[in-house]
């Protein structure tokens, strides 16, 4: 949130003075908030969950929802930043480091 500053928002959208942030955690993943949410979810599930068979479907459901959100946000950014965002998108994974 600190790297985004005033651009951070709950809903997917663009501000009038939106900038393409590529510093801080955005050097490693395009959506670091989803990276942290996935890590917290997985850690909590491993610590608190005894029925392991429910863990995998829960993580899968989380990833499906996150993929939908990432695609929406990427389309918004692509509509504003065009080729600049396309280059960033090719060079930096969405939310799982080292996975493109």
N, C-alpha and C positions, 0 to 999 in steps of 0.2 A: 504494500500500500504506500510505503514511503517513496518508492521509485516512481509511482504513478502520480503522486501528489493530488492536485485538483481533478485529475482525469479519472480517479477511482470512482466507480459507481456500482450500485447493486444491479441495475438493469443493463442489458446490452445496449449501448448507444454511443454516440459521438458528441463531443462538445464542439462549439463553434471554433475554438482555438486548439483543437486536438493535435497532439504531437505523437509521432511514432517513437515510443520509448524502447531503446535497445541497450540500456545500461542496467547496472545492478543485476538482479536475478534474471532479467530479460535477455542477458547475454547467453544464458544457458537453455532457457525454455521460454516460449512465447506467452505461456499462461501459468506463471509460477504459483498463483493462488490455488489452481486446481492440482498442481503437484503437491502442495502442502496438505490440501484436503484429502487427497488419496493416501498420503503417508499417515496422516492422523487416523483416517478411517481404517486402514489396514492394521496399524498398531493397536488401536482400540479393539478391533475385532479379534486379533490374535490373543490379546490379554484377557478380554472379557468373555469371549465366545468358547463354549465347550463343544457344541455340535459343529465340528469342522465342515461337514457337508453343506451347511447353510452359508459358510463363509464365502465359498467360491461364487455361488449365484449372487450374493450381495455385492461382491466386488465387481462382478460382471455387469450388474445393473447400474452400479455407480459409474463404471467406465462408459456404458452406453449413454447415460445422461450427460456425462461430461463431454463426450464426442459431439453430441448434438449442440451443446452450448459453445464448444470451441469452433465448430463450423459456422455458427451464426456470427460469432465475434470476428472470425477471420474474414467472412464476407463483408462485414461492415468496414473493417480496416482496409481490405482490398479496394472497396469502392472509393475510399478517400485517398489512399496512398499509392494505388496502382502498382507500377513496376517496382517501386521502392519496397513495398510490402511483400511482393512476390519474391524478391531477392532475399529478404529477411526470412520469409516462410521456408524457402529452400535451404537456408543455412542453419536454422535453429529449429529443433523439434518442438512440437506443440506443448506437451506437459510432462512427458516422461523422458528424462535426459537420455541421450544416445539412441533414442528410438524415433525414427522418421516415419 
